[in-house]
Amino acid sequence: MKKNGFATGLMYVLLVFLTVGLAILILFNFQANREQMAALEAEELAAATTPTPAPTATPEPTPTPNRVTETITMAFAGDLVAQPGLTTDAASEVDETVTYDFFDELAGVVPVLSGADLSVCTMVGTVTDGGTYDSGYGMPPAIATALAGSGFQVVNTATDHILDLEFDGLAQTVRTLQNEGLYTIGAYTSEQSHGAFIADVHDVKIALLSYTCGTGGHSIAERPWCLDILTQDYMTEQAAVDYDRIDADIAAVKEAGADIVVCFVYWWDSTQYYTVTRQNQTDVTDHLFRRGVDVVIGGGVKTPQPIVTSVVERDDGTRANCVACYSLSNLLSCFNDRYTNLSAVAKIAVSRDTDSGECWVSGVRYDPLFMLDTDDYADYVEPAYKFRLLDARGVLADREGSEVQISDLAFEAVTQGVADLQELLGAEYDAENGGVRMEYPY
């Protein structure tokens, strides 16, 4: 009985302690809550009496200076095919002395080249003195005079007809053109003269490379430096493209400071008369672009082929605007198959940042040309030349005011030729449509 009473008393004592502890805890929490509420009220009061600061003004962005650029224009014409009919048409005889004047035949290209900073064409054949010129692919020195006088500055000589008269014909061709103040590329008179031509055009360094796929069956084993050839097996299949040599040439002109690299390729016989590109052409062009070439100018096709523009990822990780003119056809010739009398001068713009010195291809357009063979147009009006290169757009724009008065039939042919060129080269590149602008940065 005493034991039970002791337990009951102990329970009462514990109960009292618990009650007192609980009361103290409740009182402490109540006091803490009051202090917290008082602090919040003080903060709200301070916030109400403190003025709101003005928002921080957004800083004005620093304006980017406008890029200051200069632009030059390169003009590329097609193939001057040294056929006998052209020379016969340019000949005149006085007192048994025969002279030659090709200015009239070339007259149509003069207004088209006007304003270009660098103008280039390809000579298919030889330029020699003392020949009969009634067969083969050869012309008298007067053609060099006419080319220089018409506005050309550079002549590409790497074709499959430059060795028609062996090395002597090649050497005389190069010297004759150079004697008229023309620069030549692709063929060389000595090992010391071998090498790419780099033109400095208003502080833009333009390298001009050139290769021919074949030599017309002539070997250069004794003088491997005399002609730039695309293939190692040029005497047989012409299938083994010499990429190692080409890559070395591109690297060399880059090392020499070239800002823009242009490469002429006189294509395989298997490409002739095709108005669309073939796989071997696009394969070579793609490689050239990846390695550092900016512009490819094709020849030897005898008909127009497309102009193509693209932004290319180089093998070195850089990017570049690139242009391929797969074929600009025949500048001068006696061909009269379909499309072979159509040609164009491609105008390729290069821009240069005057501060950084960066250069890039910034646009491309073309001007159409028409090679008129008057035998195809019986009612051709004077002056009565057999062959005459026409500035096609100029003739269509002002037929009556044109220096050359042509028949209705010829006018219709020129009109159709301009339309055909738009289809074959690309209507967007026609100068009348403004050409194509290429952006930079890429």
C-alpha positions as a Markdown table, in Angstrom:
| # | Residue | x | y | z |
|---|---|---|---|---|
| 1 | Met | 0.0 | 0.0 | 0.0 |
| 2 | Lys | 2.9 | 2.4 | 0.8 |
| 3 | Lys | 4.5 | 1.4 | -2.4 |
| 4 | Asn | 1.5 | 2.4 | -4.5 |
| 5 | Gly | 1.3 | 5.7 | -2.7 |
| 6 | Phe | 4.9 | 6.5 | -3.5 |
| 7 | Ala | 4.4 | 5.8 | -7.2 |
| 8 | Thr | 1.4 | 8.0 | -7.3 |
| 9 | Gly | 3.3 | 10.9 | -5.7 |
| 10 | Leu | 6.1 | 10.5 | -8.2 |
| 11 | Met | 3.7 | 10.7 | -11.1 |
| 12 | Tyr | 2.2 | 13.9 | -9.7 |
| 13 | Val | 5.7 | 15.4 | -9.5 |
| 14 | Leu | 6.5 | 14.5 | -13.1 |
| 15 | Leu | 3.2 | 15.9 | -14.2 |
| 16 | Val | 4.0 | 19.2 | -12.5 |
| 17 | Phe | 7.4 | 19.3 | -14.2 |
| 18 | Leu | 5.9 | 18.6 | -17.6 |
| 19 | Thr | 3.2 | 21.2 | -17.2 |
| 20 | Val | 5.7 | 23.9 | -16.1 |
| 21 | Gly | 8.1 | 23.0 | -19.1 |
| 22 | Leu | 5.3 | 23.2 | -21.5 |
| 23 | Ala | 4.2 | 26.5 | -20.2 |
| 24 | Ile | 7.8 | 27.8 | -20.5 |
| 25 | Leu | 8.1 | 26.5 | -24.1 |
| 26 | Ile | 4.8 | 28.1 | -25.1 |
| 27 | Leu | 5.8 | 31.4 | -23.5 |
| 28 | Phe | 9.3 | 31.3 | -25.3 |
| 29 | Asn | 7.7 | 30.7 | -28.7 |
| 30 | Phe | 5.1 | 33.4 | -28.1 |
| 31 | Gln | 7.9 | 35.9 | -27.3 |
| 32 | Ala | 9.9 | 34.8 | -30.4 |
| 33 | Asn | 6.9 | 35.2 | -32.6 |
| 34 | Arg | 6.3 | 38.7 | -31.2 |
| 35 | Glu | 9.9 | 39.7 | -31.9 |
| 36 | Gln | 9.7 | 38.3 | -35.4 |
| 37 | Met | 6.5 | 40.2 | -36.1 |
| 38 | Ala | 8.0 | 43.4 | -34.7 |
| 39 | Ala | 11.0 | 43.0 | -37.0 |
| 40 | Leu | 8.8 | 42.5 | -40.1 |
| 41 | Glu | 6.7 | 45.5 | -39.2 |
| 42 | Ala | 9.9 | 47.6 | -38.8 |
| 43 | Glu | 11.1 | 46.4 | -42.3 |
| 44 | Glu | 7.8 | 47.2 | -43.9 |
| 45 | Leu | 7.8 | 50.6 | -42.3 |
| 46 | Ala | 11.3 | 51.3 | -43.5 |
| 47 | Ala | 10.4 | 50.1 | -47.0 |
| 48 | Ala | 7.4 | 52.4 | -47.1 |
| 49 | Thr | 9.4 | 55.4 | -46.1 |
| 50 | Thr | 12.4 | 54.7 | -48.4 |
| 51 | Pro | 12.1 | 56.1 | -51.9 |
| 52 | Thr | 12.3 | 53.5 | -54.8 |
| 53 | Pro | 15.6 | 54.0 | -56.6 |
| 54 | Ala | 15.5 | 54.8 | -60.3 |
| 55 | Pro | 16.1 | 51.8 | -62.5 |
| 56 | Thr | 19.6 | 51.4 | -63.8 |
| 57 | Ala | 19.8 | 52.7 | -67.4 |
| 58 | Thr | 20.6 | 50.0 | -70.0 |
| 59 | Pro | 24.0 | 50.8 | -71.4 |
| 60 | Glu | 24.0 | 51.9 | -75.1 |
| 61 | Pro | 25.8 | 49.2 | -77.2 |
| 62 | Thr | 29.1 | 50.3 | -78.8 |
| 63 | Pro | 28.4 | 50.7 | -82.5 |
| 64 | Thr | 30.2 | 48.3 | -84.8 |
| 65 | Pro | 32.2 | 50.3 | -87.3 |
| 66 | Asn | 31.0 | 49.9 | -90.9 |
| 67 | Arg | 33.2 | 47.6 | -92.9 |
| 68 | Val | 35.0 | 49.6 | -95.6 |
| 69 | Thr | 35.6 | 47.6 | -98.7 |
| 70 | Glu | 37.1 | 48.0 | -102.1 |
| 71 | Thr | 35.9 | 45.8 | -105.0 |
| 72 | Ile | 37.8 | 44.7 | -108.2 |
| 73 | Thr | 36.3 | 42.9 | -111.2 |
| 74 | Met | 38.0 | 40.0 | -113.0 |
| 75 | Ala | 36.7 | 39.3 | -116.5 |
| 76 | Phe | 37.1 | 35.8 | -118.0 |
| 77 | Ala | 36.3 | 35.0 | -121.6 |
| 78 | Gly | 36.1 | 31.7 | -123.3 |
| 79 | Asp | 38.3 | 29.9 | -125.9 |
| 80 | Leu | 39.8 | 31.7 | -128.9 |
| 81 | Val | 40.0 | 28.7 | -131.2 |
| 82 | Ala | 42.7 | 29.3 | -133.9 |
| 83 | Gln | 40.9 | 27.9 | -136.9 |
| 84 | Pro | 41.9 | 28.8 | -140.5 |
| 85 | Gly | 38.6 | 30.4 | -141.3 |
| 86 | Leu | 39.2 | 33.2 | -138.8 |
| 87 | Thr | 42.6 | 34.0 | -140.2 |
| 88 | Thr | 41.3 | 33.9 | -143.8 |
| 89 | Asp | 38.6 | 36.4 | -142.9 |
| 90 | Ala | 41.1 | 38.7 | -141.2 |
| 91 | Ala | 43.5 | 38.7 | -144.2 |
| 92 | Ser | 43.9 | 41.4 | -146.8 |
| 93 | Glu | 46.4 | 41.7 | -149.6 |
| 94 | Val | 48.0 | 44.7 | -151.1 |
| 95 | Asp | 50.7 | 44.4 | -153.7 |
| 96 | Glu | 51.1 | 40.7 | -153.0 |
| 97 | Thr | 51.7 | 41.5 | -149.3 |
| 98 | Val | 49.2 | 39.8 | -147.0 |
| 99 | Thr | 48.4 | 41.5 | -143.7 |
| 100 | Tyr | 46.0 | 40.5 | -141.0 |
| 101 | Asp | 43.6 | 42.5 | -138.8 |
| 102 | Phe | 41.5 | 40.7 | -136.1 |
| 103 | Phe | 40.1 | 43.8 | -134.5 |
| 104 | Asp | 36.8 | 43.6 | -136.4 |
| 105 | Glu | 36.3 | 40.0 | -135.5 |
| 106 | Leu | 36.9 | 40.8 | -131.8 |
| 107 | Ala | 34.9 | 44.0 | -131.7 |
| 108 | Gly | 32.0 | 42.6 | -129.8 |
| 109 | Val | 34.1 | 41.8 | -126.7 |
| 110 | Val | 35.5 | 45.4 | -126.3 |
| 111 | Pro | 32.5 | 47.0 | -124.6 |
| 112 | Val | 32.0 | 43.8 | -122.5 |
| 113 | Leu | 35.5 | 44.0 | -121.1 |
| 114 | Ser | 35.2 | 47.8 | -120.3 |
| 115 | Gly | 35.7 | 48.5 | -116.7 |
| 116 | Ala | 37.3 | 45.2 | -115.7 |
| 117 | Asp | 40.4 | 45.3 | -113.6 |
| 118 | Leu | 41.8 | 42.0 | -115.0 |
| 119 | Ser | 40.8 | 40.4 | -118.3 |
| 120 | Val | 41.8 | 36.9 | -119.3 |
| 121 | Cys | 41.0 | 34.5 | -122.3 |
| 122 | Thr | 42.3 | 31.2 | -123.5 |
| 123 | Met | 44.3 | 30.7 | -126.7 |
| 124 | Val | 43.6 | 27.3 | -128.3 |
| 125 | Gly | 46.4 | 26.9 | -130.8 |
| 126 | Thr | 49.7 | 28.6 | -131.6 |
| 127 | Val | 50.7 | 32.1 | -132.6 |
| 128 | Thr | 53.6 | 32.0 | -135.0 |
| 129 | Asp | 55.1 | 34.0 | -137.8 |
| 130 | Gly | 55.6 | 32.7 | -141.3 |
| 131 | Gly | 53.0 | 29.9 | -141.4 |
| 132 | Thr | 50.4 | 29.5 | -144.1 |
| 133 | Tyr | 47.6 | 29.3 | -141.5 |
| 134 | Asp | 45.3 | 27.3 | -143.8 |
| 135 | Ser | 45.3 | 24.2 | -141.7 |
| 136 | Gly | 45.6 | 23.2 | -138.1 |
| 137 | Tyr | 45.2 | 25.5 | -135.2 |
| 138 | Gly | 47.6 | 28.4 | -135.8 |
| 139 | Met | 47.3 | 32.2 | -136.2 |
| 140 | Pro | 49.7 | 35.1 | -137.2 |
| 141 | Pro | 51.1 | 37.5 | -134.6 |
| 142 | Ala | 48.3 | 40.0 | -135.5 |
| 143 | Ile | 46.0 | 38.1 | -133.2 |
| 144 | Ala | 48.2 | 39.0 | -130.2 |
| 145 | Thr | 48.0 | 42.7 | -131.2 |
| 146 | Ala | 44.2 | 42.4 | -131.4 |
| 147 | Leu | 43.9 | 40.7 | -128.0 |
| 148 | Ala | 45.9 | 43.4 | -126.3 |
| 149 | Gly | 44.1 | 46.2 | -128.1 |
| 150 | Ser | 40.7 | 44.7 | -127.3 |
| 151 | Gly | 41.3 | 44.9 | -123.5 |
| 152 | Phe | 42.9 | 41.5 | -122.6 |
| 153 | Gln | 45.8 | 41.5 | -120.2 |
| 154 | Val | 46.4 | 37.7 | -119.7 |
| 155 | Val | 46.2 | 34.8 | -122.1 |
| 156 | Asn | 46.0 | 31.2 | -120.9 |
| 157 | Thr | 48.0 | 28.9 | -123.2 |
| 158 | Ala | 47.6 | 25.5 | -121.5 |
| 159 | Thr | 45.5 | 23.6 | -124.1 |
| 160 | Asp | 45.8 | 20.4 | -126.1 |
| 161 | His | 46.9 | 22.4 | -129.2 |
| 162 | Ile | 49.8 | 24.5 | -127.8 |
| 163 | Leu | 52.3 | 21.7 | -128.9 |
| 164 | Asp | 50.9 | 21.3 | -132.4 |
| 165 | Leu | 54.1 | 22.7 | -133.7 |
| 166 | Glu | 56.2 | 21.0 | -131.0 |
| 167 | Phe | 58.1 | 23.1 | -128.4 |
| 168 | Asp | 59.3 | 25.7 | -131.0 |
| 169 | Gly | 55.6 | 26.6 | -131.6 |
| 170 | Leu | 54.9 | 26.8 | -127.9 |
| 171 | Ala | 57.9 | 29.0 | -127.3 |
| 172 | Gln | 57.1 | 31.3 | -130.2 |
| 173 | Thr | 53.4 | 31.6 | -129.1 |
| 174 | Val | 54.4 | 32.6 | -125.6 |
| 175 | Arg | 57.0 | 35.1 | -126.8 |
| 176 | Thr | 54.7 | 36.7 | -129.4 |
| 177 | Leu | 51.9 | 37.2 | -126.8 |
| 178 | Gln | 54.4 | 38.6 | -124.3 |
| 179 | Asn | 55.9 | 41.0 | -126.9 |
| 180 | Glu | 52.5 | 42.6 | -127.2 |
| 181 | Gly | 52.4 | 43.2 | -123.4 |
| 182 | Leu | 50.3 | 40.2 | -122.6 |
| 183 | Tyr | 51.0 | 38.0 | -119.6 |
| 184 | Thr | 50.8 | 34.3 | -120.3 |
| 185 | Ile | 50.0 | 31.3 | -118.1 |
| 186 | Gly | 50.2 | 27.6 | -118.4 |
| 187 | Ala | 53.1 | 27.3 | -120.9 |
| 188 | Tyr | 56.7 | 28.3 | -120.5 |
| 189 | Thr | 59.8 | 28.9 | -122.6 |
| 190 | Ser | 62.3 | 27.9 | -120.0 |
| 191 | Glu | 62.5 | 26.1 | -116.7 |
| 192 | Gln | 63.4 | 29.4 | -115.0 |
| 193 | Ser | 60.2 | 31.0 | -116.2 |
| 194 | His | 58.0 | 28.2 | -115.0 |
| 195 | Gly | 55.6 | 29.2 | -112.2 |
| 196 | Ala | 52.2 | 30.6 | -111.5 |
| 197 | Phe | 51.5 | 34.2 | -112.4 |
| 198 | Ile | 50.4 | 36.4 | -109.4 |
| 199 | Ala | 48.8 | 39.7 | -110.4 |
| 200 | Asp | 48.6 | 42.6 | -108.0 |
| 201 | Val | 45.3 | 44.3 | -108.7 |
| 202 | His | 44.6 | 47.3 | -106.5 |
| 203 | Asp | 46.3 | 45.5 | -103.5 |
| 204 | Val | 44.5 | 42.2 | -104.2 |
| 205 | Lys | 47.0 | 39.5 | -105.1 |
| 206 | Ile | 45.4 | 37.1 | -107.6 |
| 207 | Ala | 47.2 | 33.9 | -108.5 |
| 208 | Leu | 46.4 | 32.3 | -111.9 |
| 209 | Leu | 47.0 | 28.6 | -112.3 |
| 210 | Ser | 46.3 | 26.6 | -115.4 |
| 211 | Tyr | 46.3 | 23.0 | -116.5 |
| 212 | Thr | 45.4 | 21.0 | -119.6 |
| 213 | Cys | 44.2 | 17.4 | -119.4 |
| 214 | Gly | 46.0 | 16.4 | -122.6 |
| 215 | Thr | 48.6 | 17.5 | -125.1 |
| 216 | Gly | 47.2 | 16.2 | -128.4 |
| 217 | Gly | 49.6 | 13.2 | -128.3 |
| 218 | His | 52.8 | 15.3 | -127.8 |
| 219 | Ser | 55.2 | 14.3 | -125.0 |
| 220 | Ile | 56.9 | 16.8 | -122.7 |
| 221 | Ala | 59.3 | 14.2 | -121.3 |
| 222 | Glu | 62.3 | 16.2 | -122.4 |
| 223 | Arg | 61.0 | 19.5 | -121.0 |
| 224 | Pro | 58.6 | 18.6 | -118.2 |
| 225 | Trp | 58.5 | 22.2 | -117.1 |
| 226 | Cys | 57.1 | 23.6 | -120.5 |
| 227 | Leu | 53.4 | 22.9 | -119.9 |
| 228 | Asp | 51.2 | 22.5 | -116.8 |
| 229 | Ile | 49.3 | 19.3 | -117.2 |
| 230 | Leu | 46.5 | 18.0 | -115.0 |
| 231 | Thr | 47.1 | 14.3 | -115.5 |
| 232 | Gln | 50.1 | 12.0 | -115.1 |
| 233 | Asp | 49.0 | 9.7 | -117.9 |
| 234 | Tyr | 48.4 | 12.5 | -120.4 |
| 235 | Met | 49.6 | 10.4 | -123.3 |
| 236 | Thr | 47.2 | 7.5 | -122.6 |
| 237 | Glu | 44.1 | 7.4 | -120.5 |
| 238 | Gln | 44.4 | 10.8 | -118.9 |
| 239 | Ala | 42.7 | 9.3 | -115.8 |
| 240 | Ala | 45.3 | 9.8 | -113.1 |
| 241 | Val | 44.9 | 13.4 | -112.0 |
| 242 | Asp | 48.1 | 14.7 | -110.5 |
| 243 | Tyr | 46.6 | 15.9 | -107.2 |
| 244 | Asp | 50.0 | 16.0 | -105.4 |
| 245 | Arg | 51.4 | 18.4 | -108.0 |
| 246 | Ile | 48.3 | 20.5 | -108.0 |
| 247 | Asp | 48.2 | 20.7 | -104.2 |
| 248 | Ala | 51.8 | 21.8 | -104.1 |
| 249 | Asp | 51.1 | 24.5 | -106.7 |
| 250 | Ile | 48.2 | 25.8 | -104.6 |
| 251 | Ala | 50.2 | 25.8 | -101.4 |
| 252 | Ala | 53.1 | 27.6 | -103.2 |
| 253 | Val | 50.9 | 30.5 | -104.4 |
| 254 | Lys | 49.3 | 30.8 | -100.9 |
| 255 | Glu | 52.7 | 30.9 | -99.4 |
| 256 | Ala | 53.6 | 33.6 | -101.9 |
| 257 | Gly | 50.8 | 35.8 | -100.5 |
| 258 | Ala | 47.9 | 35.1 | -103.0 |
| 259 | Asp | 44.6 | 36.5 | -101.7 |
| 260 | Ile | 42.5 | 34.8 | -104.4 |
| 261 | Val | 43.4 | 31.7 | -106.4 |
| 262 | Val | 42.0 | 31.2 | -109.9 |
| 263 | Cys | 42.5 | 27.9 | -111.7 |
| 264 | Phe | 41.9 | 27.3 | -115.5 |
| 265 | Val | 41.3 | 23.7 | -116.5 |
| 266 | Tyr | 41.2 | 22.7 | -120.2 |
| 267 | Trp | 38.9 | 19.7 | -119.8 |
| 268 | Trp | 39.0 | 16.2 | -121.3 |
| 269 | Asp | 37.8 | 15.5 | -124.8 |
| 270 | Ser | 35.1 | 13.4 | -123.2 |
| 271 | Thr | 33.4 | 16.6 | -122.0 |
| 272 | Gln | 33.1 | 18.2 | -125.5 |
| 273 | Tyr | 29.6 | 19.3 | -126.6 |
| 274 | Tyr | 28.1 | 18.5 | -123.2 |
| 275 | Thr | 26.0 | 21.3 | -121.9 |
| 276 | Val | 25.9 | 19.7 | -118.4 |
| 277 | Thr | 28.9 | 18.9 | -116.3 |
| 278 | Arg | 30.4 | 15.5 | -116.1 |
| 279 | Gln | 31.6 | 13.6 | -113.0 |
| 280 | Asn | 35.3 | 14.1 | -113.7 |
| 281 | Gln | 34.8 | 17.8 | -114.0 |
| 282 | Thr | 33.0 | 18.2 | -110.7 |
| 283 | Asp | 35.4 | 15.8 | -108.9 |
| 284 | Val | 38.4 | 18.0 | -109.9 |
| 285 | Thr | 36.6 | 21.2 | -109.1 |
| 286 | Asp | 35.5 | 20.0 | -105.7 |
| 287 | His | 39.1 | 19.1 | -104.9 |
| 288 | Leu | 40.5 | 22.4 | -106.1 |
| 289 | Phe | 38.0 | 24.3 | -103.9 |
| 290 | Arg | 38.8 | 22.2 | -100.8 |
| 291 | Arg | 42.5 | 22.8 | -101.3 |
| 292 | Gly | 42.2 | 26.6 | -101.6 |
| 293 | Val | 41.2 | 27.6 | -105.1 |
| 294 | Asp | 38.4 | 30.3 | -105.2 |
| 295 | Val | 37.5 | 30.3 | -108.9 |
| 296 | Val | 37.6 | 27.6 | -111.6 |
| 297 | Ile | 37.4 | 28.5 | -115.3 |
| 298 | Gly | 36.9 | 25.6 | -117.6 |
| 299 | Gly | 37.6 | 25.3 | -121.3 |
| 300 | Gly | 37.8 | 22.9 | -124.2 |
| 301 | Val | 34.1 | 22.0 | -124.1 |
| 302 | Lys | 33.0 | 24.0 | -127.1 |
| 303 | Thr | 29.5 | 24.6 | -125.6 |
| 304 | Pro | 28.4 | 26.5 | -122.5 |
| 305 | Gln | 28.1 | 24.7 | -119.2 |
| 306 | Pro | 26.7 | 26.0 | -115.9 |
| 307 | Ile | 28.1 | 28.6 | -113.6 |
| 308 | Val | 27.9 | 27.4 | -110.0 |
| 309 | Thr | 28.5 | 29.3 | -106.7 |
| 310 | Ser | 28.9 | 27.8 | -103.3 |
| 311 | Val | 30.3 | 28.3 | -99.8 |
| 312 | Val | 33.0 | 25.7 | -99.4 |
| 313 | Glu | 34.4 | 24.1 | -96.3 |
| 314 | Arg | 38.2 | 23.9 | -96.9 |
| 315 | Asp | 40.3 | 21.0 | -95.8 |
| 316 | Asp | 42.2 | 23.5 | -93.5 |
| 317 | Gly | 39.0 | 24.3 | -91.6 |
| 318 | Thr | 38.3 | 27.7 | -93.2 |
| 319 | Arg | 35.4 | 28.6 | -95.4 |
| 320 | Ala | 35.3 | 30.5 | -98.7 |
| 321 | Asn | 32.9 | 31.7 | -101.4 |
| 322 | Cys | 33.8 | 29.8 | -104.6 |
| 323 | Val | 32.7 | 30.1 | -108.3 |
| 324 | Ala | 33.0 | 27.4 | -111.0 |
| 325 | Cys | 32.4 | 28.5 | -114.6 |
| 326 | Tyr | 32.6 | 25.0 | -116.1 |
| 327 | Ser | 32.6 | 26.2 | -119.7 |
| 328 | Leu | 32.3 | 29.7 | -121.2 |
| 329 | Ser | 32.4 | 28.1 | -124.7 |
| 330 | Asn | 34.2 | 29.7 | -127.7 |
| 331 | Leu | 35.2 | 33.3 | -127.7 |
| 332 | Leu | 36.1 | 33.1 | -131.4 |
| 333 | Ser | 35.6 | 30.1 | -133.6 |
| 334 | Cys | 34.2 | 28.7 | -136.9 |
| 335 | Phe | 32.0 | 26.2 | -135.1 |
| 336 | Asn | 28.4 | 26.2 | -136.2 |
| 337 | Asp | 26.9 | 23.2 | -134.3 |
| 338 | Arg | 24.1 | 24.1 | -131.8 |
| 339 | Tyr | 25.3 | 26.3 | -128.9 |
| 340 | Thr | 28.9 | 26.5 | -130.2 |
| 341 | Asn | 28.4 | 30.0 | -131.4 |
| 342 | Leu | 27.3 | 31.1 | -127.9 |
| 343 | Ser | 29.8 | 32.5 | -125.4 |
| 344 | Ala | 30.0 | 34.8 | -122.4 |
| 345 | Val | 32.4 | 36.9 | -120.4 |
| 346 | Ala | 32.1 | 36.0 | -116.7 |
| 347 | Lys | 32.6 | 39.0 | -114.4 |
| 348 | Ile | 33.7 | 37.9 | -110.9 |
| 349 | Ala | 33.9 | 40.5 | -108.2 |
| 350 | Val | 36.5 | 40.3 | -105.4 |
| 351 | Ser | 36.0 | 42.5 | -102.3 |
| 352 | Arg | 38.8 | 43.6 | -99.9 |
| 353 | Asp | 38.4 | 44.9 | -96.3 |
| 354 | Thr | 40.6 | 47.9 | -96.3 |
| 355 | Asp | 41.4 | 47.6 | -92.5 |
| 356 | Ser | 42.0 | 43.8 | -92.2 |
| 357 | Gly | 43.1 | 43.1 | -95.7 |
| 358 | Glu | 40.7 | 40.2 | -95.9 |
| 359 | Cys | 39.6 | 39.3 | -99.5 |
| 360 | Trp | 36.7 | 37.2 | -100.7 |
| 361 | Val | 34.7 | 36.5 | -103.9 |
| 362 | Ser | 31.6 | 38.8 | -103.6 |
| 363 | Gly | 29.7 | 38.3 | -106.8 |
| 364 | Val | 29.4 | 36.9 | -110.3 |
| 365 | Arg | 27.6 | 37.8 | -113.4 |
| 366 | Tyr | 28.0 | 37.3 | -117.1 |
| 367 | Asp | 27.6 | 39.2 | -120.4 |
| 368 | Pro | 26.4 | 37.2 | -123.4 |
| 369 | Leu | 28.3 | 37.0 | -126.7 |
| 370 | Phe | 27.2 | 35.7 | -130.1 |
| 371 | Met | 29.7 | 34.5 | -132.8 |
| 372 | Leu | 28.0 | 35.3 | -136.1 |
| 373 | Asp | 28.8 | 33.2 | -139.2 |
| 374 | Thr | 27.3 | 35.1 | -142.0 |
| 375 | Asp | 27.0 | 32.0 | -144.2 |
| 376 | Asp | 24.1 | 31.0 | -142.0 |
| 377 | Tyr | 22.3 | 34.4 | -142.6 |
| 378 | Ala | 22.0 | 35.1 | -146.3 |
| 379 | Asp | 20.6 | 38.6 | -145.9 |
| 380 | Tyr | 23.3 | 39.8 | -143.5 |
| 381 | Val | 23.8 | 43.6 | -143.8 |
| 382 | Glu | 27.1 | 45.4 | -144.3 |
| 383 | Pro | 29.9 | 45.4 | -143.2 |
| 384 | Ala | 30.2 | 42.0 | -144.8 |
| 385 | Tyr | 32.5 | 40.0 | -142.6 |
| 386 | Lys | 32.1 | 36.3 | -142.6 |
| 387 | Phe | 32.9 | 36.0 | -138.8 |
| 388 | Arg | 32.0 | 38.6 | -136.3 |
| 389 | Leu | 31.8 | 38.4 | -132.5 |
| 390 | Leu | 28.7 | 40.4 | -131.3 |
| 391 | Asp | 28.0 | 42.0 | -127.9 |
| 392 | Ala | 24.7 | 40.2 | -127.8 |
| 393 | Arg | 23.0 | 42.4 | -125.2 |
| 394 | Gly | 24.2 | 45.6 | -127.0 |
| 395 | Val | 22.8 | 44.4 | -130.3 |
| 396 | Leu | 19.4 | 43.5 | -128.8 |
| 397 | Ala | 19.2 | 46.8 | -126.8 |
| 398 | Asp | 20.0 | 49.1 | -129.7 |
| 399 | Arg | 19.7 | 47.3 | -133.0 |
| 400 | Glu | 19.6 | 50.4 | -135.1 |
| 401 | Gly | 22.4 | 52.1 | -133.3 |
| 402 | Ser | 24.7 | 49.1 | -133.3 |
| 403 | Glu | 27.9 | 49.4 | -135.3 |
| 404 | Val | 27.1 | 46.1 | -137.0 |
| 405 | Gln | 23.8 | 46.0 | -138.8 |
| 406 | Ile | 22.4 | 42.5 | -138.9 |
| 407 | Ser | 19.5 | 40.9 | -140.7 |
| 408 | Asp | 16.1 | 40.0 | -139.2 |
| 409 | Leu | 17.2 | 36.3 | -139.3 |
| 410 | Ala | 20.4 | 37.0 | -137.5 |
| 411 | Phe | 18.6 | 39.2 | -134.9 |
| 412 | Glu | 16.3 | 36.3 | -134.2 |
| 413 | Ala | 19.3 | 34.0 | -133.8 |
| 414 | Val | 20.9 | 36.4 | -131.3 |
| 415 | Thr | 17.7 | 36.7 | -129.3 |
| 416 | Gln | 17.4 | 32.9 | -129.1 |
| 417 | Gly | 21.1 | 32.7 | -128.2 |
| 418 | Val | 20.7 | 35.0 | -125.2 |
| 419 | Ala | 17.8 | 32.9 | -124.0 |
| 420 | Asp | 19.8 | 29.7 | -124.5 |
| 421 | Leu | 22.7 | 31.1 | -122.5 |
| 422 | Gln | 20.3 | 31.9 | -119.6 |
| 423 | Glu | 19.2 | 28.3 | -119.6 |
| 424 | Leu | 22.7 | 26.8 | -119.9 |
| 425 | Leu | 24.7 | 29.2 | -117.6 |
| 426 | Gly | 21.9 | 30.1 | -115.2 |
| 427 | Ala | 19.5 | 33.0 | -115.7 |
| 428 | Glu | 20.3 | 34.4 | -112.2 |
| 429 | Tyr | 23.9 | 35.1 | -113.3 |
| 430 | Asp | 22.9 | 37.1 | -116.4 |
| 431 | Ala | 24.1 | 40.7 | -115.9 |
| 432 | Glu | 20.7 | 41.9 | -117.0 |
| 433 | Asn | 19.2 | 40.2 | -114.0 |
| 434 | Gly | 21.8 | 41.6 | -111.7 |
| 435 | Gly | 24.0 | 38.6 | -111.3 |
| 436 | Val | 24.5 | 36.8 | -107.9 |
| 437 | Arg | 25.9 | 38.5 | -104.8 |
| 438 | Met | 27.9 | 36.4 | -102.4 |
| 439 | Glu | 27.8 | 37.3 | -98.8 |
| 440 | Tyr | 30.6 | 37.7 | -96.3 |
| 441 | Pro | 31.1 | 36.8 | -93.5 |
| 442 | Tyr | 29.9 | 33.4 | -94.7 |
